[in-house]
């Protein structure tokens, strides 16, 4: 019995033979759309009442798009104007937004010219050897420069992170994700139609843009032609022999009933979105952008970079996918916090600073997390051990941040930074995360009395004074008065020792500092813990 055909192949003879004809027809339809001409000398101003041009239907706008709620910075962009929320589909200056007062003009020599608020040209577009007579925003979302009815330049040829129906991605072209949902600058992922013929999704180094190993690909070396998002809403990778390889495997949604776009999102997933048009769409679709297909199916599982790079999420974090079309979740393990919660790609940092000089295994626990792993951060491997032994080996090693236990006999020790973290039912391993028992750095402070004051050695007052600078002003006044009374009010020649009620040590928060009795230690991430007494016991509970 013959094996079933690959789900990527559409062997229909009609589709194969008419592929070039369909492309030619779609190009003809796009060219035949009515132009709402923008004449030479027409100017837009960022932040003004006239800051964009609309397509004939009003579905698309081209002009200045604010990058933040304050409308202090602007992109030159194309976006869906009639949807809520609006969706940017193309931009010219994503890495260098301009301020209010900047201008965009179709110049007298037929170029689109962006000038910042100081009058300096920041971007321009147009044909090299011809002058455009007019510009237009088409109902397809394409912006064109035209002369004598022909297109001299179009935004469809220079996509950023999005494709629209009727748009193609030729060999040597790519889509680049934006950095975050609120930061439009170049991001960490790329969809590339390689000149060698493959279509690949790749992680990138920031800020250089160097490519790491692909995490999804259609391996069609020497036979790939172009990625096509056709007018009917289907997405294919076309080969030179006319074969069409389905990319998203989504149901076909009518472009008459739905606005559509495909986007390489900031999390590295290539998603297809639809938005019901007013009064046209049927079914239960809500009035929002609905993700209906994506590749890869699970980026957390598929992205594995055994070389450089942090993986899907940042260093010391892990990736968890909900299994639907929603965004990927990047999470910190217990005892860690995001370096920047608004930019989770930067990863996580320990809530307690590691130190091997004063390391005491008794001050730490290992918290288990099932179905989690950081597969490329190990430096020791043990076999024929049980979980208790695996725990002990990690606790006794100050460099060990995580131990991975597997198959009731395998143990790996891992050190920072942790990379390619992931969680899912496909991972049959247990991660043992090392955390401080108190979850604050006070446990690492030395215990016992550290200050001794002798009457004859008045220079000790300098040491005490330095310590007291960190305490409250009122407490300082009372404490200094008592010390002076003790020293100068007792008989001459008698030696006395001052024994404080709490130990005073060097705070280990990235810089030196002292603590005082009944004062609080302010953790870099906002948690607090009361100072320890002379025996090293805390009067406070765990900080959060």
N, C-alpha and C positions, 0 to 999 in steps of 0.2 A: 504493500500500500504506500502510495506516495505521501511524503511528509507535507503538512499544510504550508501554505505560502507564508513568508515572513510578514509580520504585521506592518513593516515599514514599506513594503512594496505594493504599488498599485499597478498590476500588470495589464490593466485595461488597454487594449490595442487602440481604442479611440483616443484615450487620454494621451497615450504615447505619441501617436501620429499627429495629433492636433496641438501639441504643447506649444510649439513655436507660433502657431496661428493664434492661440489664445493670448500669448504674450503680446503679439503684434496688435491684436484687437484691443487689449486693455490699454496699451500705449496710445492707440488712436483715440479711444474714448477719453483718456485723461487729457490728451492734447485738444480735444474738441470741446472740453468744458468751457462754459462762458467765463470770460475774464472780467473781473471788476478792476479795471486798470488803475494803476497808481502811476501818475505821470512824473517826469523828471522835475526835481525841485521840491517835491512833496516831502514834508518833514514831520516826524513824531518827536515828542519830548517826554522823557521819563518824568513821572510824577504830575503830569499835566492832565487836563481833561481829554486831550487827544493824544493817546499813547499807544494805540494799536489800530490796525486795519482788519476788517472782517471779510470772510469769504461771502459769496452771494447769499448763501442760505443762513449765514450767521452762526454756523456750527463751529467754525474755526476762527481763531484770531492770531494775528502776527504783529509783534511789537514788543513793548517793554512789559515784562512779567516780574512782579515783586517776589523776591526770594524769602522775605520774612514778613511777619505781621505788621511790623513798623513801616514797611515799604521804603526802607532806606537804601536798599540795593536792588538792582534790576538785571535780569537777563534779557537779551534779545532772543525771543523764543516764539514757537508756534504751540498753541494749546487748544484743547477742546473748550469752547466758550459756553456751550449750551448744556454741559453736564455739571453735576454737583457731587463731589468736588470737581473742579476743573483739573485737567490732566495735561501736563507739558509733554509734547511728543518730539520736540526738537529744540536745540538751543545753540547759539553761536559762541557765547563767551562764558561757558559754565565755570571755568577756572578763574575768571576775572570779571565779576559783576560790576556794573557801573552805578553811580549815584544819581540822585534826582537832579534834573537839569541836563543830563546827557541827551544827545540827539541821534536819531536814525533818519537818514535821507537817501532818496534815490537821486544821485548826483547828475549834473548836466552831462557827464561823460558815461552815464549808464551803469553806475555801480551802486550797490547798497553800502553805505558808509556809516559806521558807528563812531561817534566822537564823545569822549567823556565830558564831564562838566567843565573841564579846563580847555576844551576845544581840541584835544589831542585825539587823533584817530586810533581807536582801539581794535577795530575789526573792519574788514571790507569783503565784499563778494561780488563776483561778476566775471564775465568772459575776459580772457587775456587779450584777444585780438579783435574784439567787436564791442560795440556800444549798444546797450539795451535801451529801447525806446520807452519801455514801460515795465512795471512789475505787477504781479497779481497774486492773490491768495485764493487757491482753488478749493472747491468743496471736498476734495480728496484729502485736504490737509497739506498739500504741496504748495510751496511758494516758488514762483518762477520769475525769471527775467526774460523778456521777449523782445523780438524785433521782427517786423514783417510777418507776424503770425507764428514764428518759430520760437522754440525754447532755447535760449542761450545758456542758461544756468538754472538749476532747481535744487531745492533742499533735499528732495528724495535721494539725490546722489551722495549726500553727506550725512547719513543718519548718526544720531548720538546713542541713545539707549533704546529706541522704539522703532518698530516698523508698523505701517498702516496698510490696509488693503490696497493693492495695486502697486506696492513697493517691493523692490528686490534688493538683495545683498549680494553683490558680485564678488568674485575671487579677489583677494587682496583687501577686502573691506571688513569692517568689524562694528559691533555694538559694544560700547563701554558703559558699564553701570555707573550711576552716580554714587557718591560715597555713603550717604545716609538718606533717609527720607526727607530730611530738612537741609541737607548739604548737597548742592547740585554739582559740585566739583567731581573730577574723574575718580571713579571708585576702584574696587578691588577685584572686579571680574570682567571677563571679555568673552563675547561670542564672535569667533573669527571664522570667516570663509578663507581658509588658507590658500595661498597660490598653488600649493601642491595638490589641492582638490578635496581636502577634508574639511568638514564642518566641526568645530570644536568649541567647548566651553572651558575656559582656563582661569585659574586664580592668578592674580598679579601682585607684585611687590609694590608697596607704597613708600615713597612717591615716584620711584623710577619707572614703574610699569613693566618691569621684567616679568616674563611669562614663566609660570611653574607648569608642572605636568597637567595635561587636560583631565577633567573629571567626568566629561561626557563627550562623545564624538560619534560622527558618522564617518567611518573609515573608507573613503572612496578616493584613494590616492590616484592621481592622474585621470580621474573620470568625473569629479565634481565640477559643476558649472555655476550654479547660483541658488541662493535661498529665495523662495518666492512666497509672498503673501498675496494670494490672488484676490480678485474682486468678489469672489463668492465667500471669502472668509476662511479658506483652507491654506495651510502652510506646508510647503514641500521643499525638499532639496532636490533640485533638478540635476541630472547627469548629462554628460555630453551626448549620450546615445538616446536621449529623450525619456529615459526612465525617471519616474517621480518617486521620491522616498518621503513618506509621511513623517513629519517631525513631531507634532504635538499630539496626534491621535485623538483630537477633540471632535465632538460632533460639529457639523457645519451649521452655523447660525447665520441667518439671512442678514446681509448688510442693509436691507430695506427696513428691517425691524430693530436692528441693534447697531449702535456705534461699536467699533472694534479697534483693538490695538494689541500688539504683543510687545512686551518690554523685558529687558534684562534687568531685574530688580536689584536693589542694593545688597540683598542676601545671596546673590549669585544664581538665582533660579530664573529661567526664561519662561514667563507666564503669558498666556493668552487671556485677555479680558474682553468682556462684553458689557454694554450699558443699554438698557431698553430705551428706545426712542419713545417720546411722548405719544400715547395713543396707538402705538404700532405693535409693541411687543405683547406676547401672550404668555400665559403660564404664571409661575410664582416668582418671577425675577423681581427683585427689589430695585428701587430707584438708586442704584449705586453701581460702581464698577465691580463686576463679579468675575473672579478668576475661574476659568472653565477647563484649563489644561496647563500642564507645566512639564518641563524637562530640566534636570533629571527628576525621577520620581521621588527620590529622597537624597538631597545633597549631603545630609549628615552622614549617610552611609557611603555615598559614592565618592566624595572628595577625600582622598587619602594621599597626602604629599609626604613621601618618606625622605625628602630632601629638606630644603629650607622652606620657611613659611609656617604660619600658625594653623592653617586649615580653614574650615568654614568660618569658625569664630576666632576670637583673639587668643593669645597665649593665656594659659592657666584657666581657660573656660571650657565649656563643652556645649555641643550642639544637640538639640532635640527637636525632632520634627513631629508635628501633629498627625501626619499622614494624609491630610487633605491639601487643598490648594493654598492654605494660609501661609503666612511668613514663618520662617525658621526661628526657633527660640535659641538664643545664646544665654547660658546660665553660668553662674559662678558656683564652684563646689563649697561645701561648708568651710567656714574660716577664711573665706576670700570675699572681696568686694570688687565691683567694677571700678577700674581706674577713672573712667568717665562714663557715667550712666547714659549720657546722650550719644556717646560714640563707643558702643560696646565692642566694636572691632579691635579696640585697643587692648582688650583683655582684662584680666582680673589680677589683683595683687593680694598677698597674704595680709590678714588683719593683725598678724603678729610678725615682727621682723625676725627672720631666721638668724641664728648665731651658733657657731660651733664652739666658741671660746667658753661660754657659760652654759652649755647644753646639758640638761638633766632630763633623761627619758621619763622620769616620774611626773614631769610637768605636762605631758602630752597624752592625748588619746588618739585612737584611730576610729573614724566614723565610717561605717560601711555604706556604699551605694551600689545597688545591684544593677547589672546591665549597663555598665559604664566603663570606658577605657580611654587612655591616651596612648595609642599604639606605638609611638616612635620616640618615647622619652625615657626608655629604660636603660640602666647602666649595670644592673646585676640581675642574674637569673638563677633561681634555685629549683631543683627538681626533687621529687619524693619528699615533700614537706607538707605539713598540715597547716590550716589557717592560723592557729596559734603561733606556730613557728614563723610563719610569714609576717604576722603582726610584730613579733618580737624583733625580727631582723630589721624591720623598718624603724621601730621605736628606738633601737640602740644606735641607729645611724643618723647623725644630725643632718646629713645631706638628703636623706630620703623624705620626699614630700608626699608620695603616694605609693602604696603597694597594690599590685593587681594579683588576685588569686583566681586560679582557673583549674578546672578538672580535678579538684580535690587533691592536687599534688604539685601544681606549678605556681611559682611565685616570681614576680618581677618587681624590682625596686626602681622607682622613677624619681628624677630630680627636676628642679625648675630650670628653664621654663617648660611647662607642659604644653604639648602641641597636638593638634588634630583630635581634640577631645570630642567624644560623641556618646550618646545614650540611646538605647533602643533595644527592642526584644531580640534583635539579631546578634546582640553581644552577650554571650554566655559567660560573663566574667563578673567578678566583684571587685570594686575599687575600694581601697581602705585609705581614707583621707586623714592625714595627720593634722590635728588641731591642738591648740593650747587648751588645757583644762579649764582655765578661767577666761579664755578668749580675750585676754588683754596682756599687755607687755609687762605689767607689774610683777608677774611671776618670775620674770627673768632678772629682777633687781636683787642685789646682794642683801642678806638680812644681817641683823645684829647692830650694836651701837657703833657709830662712826665718828661721833664728835666728842672730844674731851676738852674742857676748858679749865686751865690752871690760872690762879690769880696772878702769879708773877709774870705770866706770858700774855701780855696784853695784845700781842699780835694775833692771838686767837680770835679777838673781836672782829678782825678783818674777815676771817673765814666765816664766822657766824653771820656777819653783815651781808656777805655775798649770798649765803643761803637764804637769808630773810628777804632779799629783794624779790624772790618769787612768791612771797606770801602777801596777804592783804595788808593795807596800810595801817589799819587800826590795830591788828594783831602785832605788827612790827613795833609800834610805839610801846605797847604794854610789855612785850617780850624784852625789848632793849632796856627799858627802865628797870625791869626785874634783874637782868644780868648785871647792870651797873651797880645796883644796890647790893647785890651779892658780893661783887668784887671789892667795891670801895667801902662797904659798910661793915665788913668783918675785920677782926684783928689782923694786924700786919704779920706777914710771914706764914699764915695758915693756907695750906693748899686745899682747894676744893675742886671737885669734878662735877661738871654739868652733864647729866644723863637725860637725853630727850625721851619723850614718850613714844616717838615713832622713829624708825630708821630713816635716814636721809641718804639717798643714793643718786646715781646719774640716770636721768630718764633716758630710755632708749627709743626715742621717737625720731631718729634721724639727726639729732643734735643733742648736746649736753644740756642738763637742766636738773634742778633739785625739787624735791617735794617737801611739804610741811605737814605737820599733824593737822587733821581735819580739813586739809585742802583736797582738791581733786586733781587727778591726772586727766588731761584732755587728750583723747586719742586722735590721731590724724584724721580718722574718718568720722569723728563726732561722738564716739562712745566715751564714757567716763568710768573711772574706777577709783575708789577711795585709796588713799595711801596706806601702805602696810605698816604694822607696828614693828617693834624691835625683834619679834620672833618670826616675822615674815607672814603673819596671818592677816587676811583682809577683813575689814569691817563691813565691806560692801558685798552685795551679791554679784552675779555675773553681769558684765556689761553686754549690751546688745550691739 
